[in-house]
């Protein structure tokens, strides 16, 4: 299955709930009027796009319709696809310009953080990069074991310490190992304790200090993993994490299991954080680098 086919299949539930409703609604109108825009906005809100983002999309659509003198409602869908793609575009690529580069992966427990790390590691090793995984989620039982399984699958090495160890010391050991072994990328797992923001903030700050000291000029990514099935709650989580960490990108997992894929627009628009990857299935290659045009196209692809 090609990349576009994977994304299209992964967005099936969102397409059936949100996009199909939008397409059906647009075809029911014979002219473009305020009622059409109001109904479109309502459908977008119901599709977890979020109130502010839905208003923004419709406002941009009104402006373009007026500027271009569009009269036919059938032309709205292509305009909508372009507006969505334009909103999502920018900053998708990972910055791995130094050796080593460091990726910190954050997110609450249960969103698929460890799996995401394993899949990114597999993608990078597949590109010929040497990857070290740092098991810095030292609080959750079995976190190290899970990461170890993924390290083996991905052909990556892992650095760990006993449960309860200081996460920052694992980051220190991981960077030291990367330097000694000539690794290209260090990916560090972190604890997902958002309910205690003060501890999390202190922990992340300590990790960052270690990275600054041990690899001062390294390229660094802080990826926030969000579960698409939680809808608007994912936006709230992103907002909370943005308050405690310098998040450089979003990984949106479990898109294939939810009709709430519209939440990707709310996260991008309301928080201004680029989407780097989307998860559209269970397999190791089902974590796809994000492409705004393909996503928008797949969102409105015709049902088969």
Residue pairs with C-beta under 8 A, 6 or more apart in sequence:
1 9
3 288
3 291
3 294
4 294
4 297
4 298
6 280
6 281
6 285
6 286
6 288
7 278
7 280
7 288
7 291
7 294
7 295
7 298
8 298
8 301
9 256
9 280
9 281
10 255
10 256
10 278
10 279
10 280
10 281
10 286
10 288
10 298
11 255
11 256
11 261
11 280
11 295
11 298
11 299
11 301
12 256
13 256
13 257
13 258
13 259
13 261
14 47
14 255
14 258
14 259
14 260
14 261
14 262
14 299
15 298
15 299
15 300
15 301
15 303
16 259
16 303
17 47
17 259
18 43
18 44
18 46
18 47
18 48
18 49
18 259
18 261
18 262
19 47
19 299
19 300
20 303
21 43
21 46
21 47
22 40
22 43
22 44
22 47
22 77
22 80
22 300
23 77
23 300
25 36
25 39
25 40
25 43
26 36
26 40
26 73
26 74
26 76
26 77
27 73
27 74
29 35
29 36
29 73
30 73
31 71
31 73
32 65
32 70
32 71
32 72
32 73
32 76
36 73
36 76
37 58
37 61
37 62
40 58
40 61
40 76
40 80
41 54
41 55
41 57
41 58
44 53
44 54
44 57
44 58
44 262
45 51
45 54
47 259
47 260
47 261
47 262
48 231
48 232
48 260
48 261
48 262
48 263
48 266
49 57
49 262
49 263
49 265
49 266
50 232
50 235
50 262
50 263
50 265
50 266
50 269
50 270
52 266
52 269
52 270
53 87
53 265
53 266
53 269
53 270
56 87
56 269
57 80
57 83
57 84
57 87
57 265
60 83
61 76
61 79
61 80
61 83
64 70
64 79
64 83
65 76
65 79
70 76
70 79
77 300
80 300
81 296
81 297
81 299
81 300
82 296
84 265
84 292
84 295
84 296
84 299
85 292
85 293
85 295
85 296
85 297
86 292
87 265
87 268
87 269
87 292
88 264
88 265
88 268
88 275
88 290
88 292
88 295
88 296
89 292
89 293
90 274
90 292
91 249
91 274
91 276
92 274
92 275
92 276
92 289
92 290
92 291
92 292
93 276
93 289
94 103
94 221
94 249
94 276
95 101
95 219
95 220
95 221
95 248
96 103
96 124
96 129
96 184
96 185
96 219
96 221
97 219
98 215
98 217
98 218
98 219
99 182
99 183
99 184
100 132
100 175
100 178
100 179
100 183
100 184
100 185
100 186
100 215
100 218
101 184
101 185
101 186
101 218
101 219
101 220
101 221
102 175
102 185
102 186
102 187
102 188
102 211
102 215
102 218
102 219
102 220
102 221
103 120
103 185
103 186
103 187
103 188
103 220
103 221
103 222
103 223
104 188
104 190
104 204
104 207
104 211
104 220
104 221
104 222
104 223
104 245
105 113
105 116
105 117
105 120
105 187
105 188
105 189
105 190
105 223
105 225
105 251
106 113
106 190
106 192
106 204
106 222
106 223
106 224
106 225
106 241
106 245
106 247
107 113
107 192
107 224
107 225
107 226
107 237
107 241
107 251
108 192
108 194
108 237
109 140
109 192
110 192
110 227
111 192
111 225
111 226
111 227
111 253
112 225
112 227
112 253
112 254
112 279
113 137
113 189
113 192
113 225
114 137
114 143
114 146
114 147
114 150
114 189
115 150
115 253
116 223
116 225
116 251
116 253
116 277
116 279
116 287
117 133
117 147
117 150
117 187
117 189
118 147
118 149
118 150
118 151
118 153
118 154
118 284
119 150
119 154
119 279
119 284
119 285
119 286
119 287
120 187
120 277
120 287
121 131
121 133
121 150
121 151
121 154
121 156
121 187
122 150
122 153
122 154
122 155
122 156
122 284
122 285
123 285
123 287
123 289
124 131
124 184
124 185
125 131
125 154
125 155
125 156
129 184
129 185
130 157
130 181
130 182
130 183
130 184
130 185
131 154
131 155
131 156
131 157
131 183
131 184
131 185
131 186
131 187
132 156
132 157
132 158
132 159
132 174
132 177
132 178
132 181
132 183
132 185
132 186
132 187
133 147
133 150
133 151
133 154
133 156
133 157
133 158
133 159
133 174
133 186
133 187
133 188
133 189
134 158
134 159
134 160
134 170
134 171
134 173
134 174
134 186
134 187
134 188
134 189
135 143
135 144
135 147
135 148
135 158
135 159
135 160
135 161
135 170
135 189
136 167
136 168
136 170
136 171
136 174
136 188
136 189
136 190
136 191
136 207
137 143
137 144
137 147
137 167
137 189
137 190
137 191
137 192
138 144
138 161
138 162
138 163
138 164
138 165
138 166
138 167
138 170
138 191
139 163
139 164
139 191
139 193
140 191
140 192
141 163
143 189
144 160
144 163
147 158
147 160
147 189
148 158
148 160
150 156
151 157
151 158
153 284
154 284
156 187
157 177
157 181
157 183
159 170
159 173
159 174
159 177
160 170
161 169
161 170
161 173
166 206
167 190
167 191
167 203
167 206
167 207
168 203
168 206
168 207
168 209
168 210
170 188
171 188
171 207
171 210
171 211
172 210
172 214
174 186
174 188
175 186
175 210
175 211
175 214
175 215
176 214
177 183
178 185
178 186
179 215
188 207
190 203
190 204
190 207
191 200
191 203
193 199
193 200
194 200
194 237
194 240
194 241
197 240
197 243
197 244
200 244
201 244
201 245
204 244
204 245
211 218
211 220
220 248
221 248
221 249
221 276
222 245
222 246
222 247
222 248
222 249
223 247
223 248
223 249
223 250
223 251
223 276
223 277
224 237
224 238
224 241
224 242
224 245
224 247
224 249
224 250
224 251
224 273
225 251
225 253
226 234
226 237
226 238
226 250
226 251
226 252
226 253
226 267
227 234
227 253
227 254
228 234
228 252
228 253
228 254
228 255
228 257
228 258
228 260
228 261
228 263
228 264
228 279
229 254
229 257
229 258
229 260
230 237
230 260
231 258
231 260
231 263
232 263
232 266
234 252
234 263
234 267
235 263
235 266
235 267
235 270
235 271
238 247
238 250
238 267
238 271
238 273
239 270
239 271
241 247
242 271
242 273
247 273
248 273
248 274
249 273
249 274
249 275
249 276
249 277
250 267
250 268
250 273
250 274
250 275
250 276
251 275
251 276
251 277
251 278
251 279
251 287
252 263
252 264
252 267
252 275
252 277
252 278
252 279
253 278
253 279
253 287
254 279
255 261
255 264
255 278
255 279
255 280
256 279
256 280
256 281
256 286
261 299
264 275
264 278
264 295
267 273
267 275
268 274
268 275
274 290
275 290
276 289
276 290
277 287
277 288
277 289
277 290
278 287
278 288
278 290
278 295
279 286
279 287
279 288
280 286
280 287
280 288
